Amino acid sequence: MLRIISLNLNGIRSAFNKGLAEWLAAQDADIVCLQELKAQAPDLTPEMSNPPGFSGYFHYAEKKGYSGVGLWCRQQPDRVSEGIGHAGFDAEGRYIRADFGNLSVISVYVPSGSSSPERQEAKFQFMDEFAPVLAALQAEGREVVLCGDWNIAHQEIDLKNWKGNLKNSGFLPEERAWIGDLFEHKGWVDVYRRLHPEATGEAYTWWSNRGQARAKNVGWRIDYHIATPGIAATAREAFVYKEQRFSDHAPLIVDYDFAPA
């Protein structure tokens, strides 16, 4: 079994203050994909960089306290690479890839467009730049799992208040069409949805910090495992862990019947 976890930390130091280390030690995870570190290398304690049993790899944002992605890996990767080949987005620390035999596991953090029209335009630009990266990954002929915060809810069942968000970032028609195209025409698989095609509230992975959204489960499903068909077909269990709160996101955990060759 291969257990891969995706978690937007909304600050690695904050998440560790909320008990993430103790939780991680009990998860039997093989790879943990992290987003929104909000830290640079000097900010990390040894336990954050390399939790017991793991080696850590990070793509930090140049801007302090902002973005950043990482991987905690139980097995040493054959190769680790950072960035999508776009200087502006790579400076924001949004993509890190680790290869294990015929498997690549990637932590990705798609920009949010909610803060301003300019950031929404940047999000659209990232989507344009990311599409050929995804195509190139498929052309390699490897099994791939892209974990992360994609900042897009695909369908109406993926958020509580879909009618009220039709004109808001994260549920815009262009965003939904883009991610839908990955599943419907480009051959990628939404692993959670493959196992839970009709799940609603239990599928949410993010809640606003306003208005008791988490307590009322007024959430969004914007964190995904998006995979090539071969490894996606081996997924046996997928669930969102909500018993403890480390962030405004919850960990998305998937168990695959897969061993890298």
Secondary structure by P-SEA (a helix, b strand, c coil): cbbbbbbbcccaaaaaaacaaaaaaaccccbbbbcccccccccccccccccccbbbbbbcccccccbbbbbbccccccccccccccaaaaaaccbbbbbcccbbbbbbbcccccccaaaaaaaaaaaaaaaaaaaaaaaaccbbbbbcccccccccccccccccccccccccaaaaaaaaaacccccccaaaaaacccccccccccccccccccccccccccccccccaaaaaaccbbbbbcccccccbbbbbbbbccccc
